[in-house]
């Protein structure tokens, strides 16, 4: 190994001595402290007494002396002063040199790294817990959404599509109020329905009405009519609320709807006649200022029209033969 210049060797010694706070203890074979020097105060050893047992004064040496090997090194020993030091033991004949090098800064840096690693582990665990919680909440939300979709789908069968859409989109509030508008109100029923039901079984009547109302409602919705209600064999619908194309266009849509209903009923009669059933309908309508009202009780709300106009139109229907009343 190349010999360093004396000046450089001295400089390195100074750097090590000062920056590492070098201190040393010299101990004889009887473990009596023979000498001590260096930065003893850095390790809380400034008051050590020469000529007395070293282990009784420097407690961290207990169990480390006497040496069992010629020389060895103990890293990062925690001292009572709160510092940390590397201990280097060097056998010199019958005596031992104990050299202390300060490693407190390195110890503190390692602790900080360990603390950060621990905190990162906690954050990761919390993230896992939050993700699990979020997944659980998402599952609950999906279940709630599925339930709401199922319920709203069921409710949609009890409301006219226009009313359902306006309520669930927030266009209308479920509250008691009246809107006066120009409405075209349509009424139709099956002629001689009572007599027909007397010769049919209940299941046949249900089938007949379900098919009739399904077909007529489909046509009404196709032309923009709001199906108000079914009363026995009667169907009431109106144009002009909640959606309108104007009074004239609403009335024209109603006429087109009624014409298509009569045409479709003729087709159904061909089918029903082969099964021993036959039905005819009469219908009428009127365009008039009327109120679309939210009829409400404490437990139930229905969007409908007052019965006076449909009642008047129904009397017109009952007084006419089964035909299109224009």
FENLINGI-V515860 format. One line per field, one symbol per residue. ss: DSSP state (2 for helix, 1 for strand, 0 for the rest). phi: phi as a letter, one per 30 degrees, with the letter a starting at -180 (. if undefined). A space follows every 50 residues. Layout:
BEGIN
ss: ???
phi: ???
END
This chain:
BEGIN
ss: 00000222222222222220001111100001111111022220000000 00100000222100100000111111110000011111111100111111 11022222222222222222222222222222222222222222222222 22222200002222222200000000011111111111110022222200 02222222222222222222220001111110011111100000002222 22222222222222222222222200000011111111111111110000 11111022222222222200000100
phi: .dddeedddddddddddddchdbbbcbdddicdcaaajddddcicdcdcd icedddccddddicbddcbdaabcdhddcddjdbbdcccbdbidcbcccc cdbddddddddddddddddddddddddddddddddddddddddddddddd dddddedcbdeddeddddcidbcdbdabccbdccccbbbddhddddddcc dedddddddddddddddddedecidcddacbiccbcbbcjadcbcjeddd ddddddddddddddddddddddddcibabbbbbaaacadbccbcdbcdcb bbcacedddeddddddddccddadcc
END
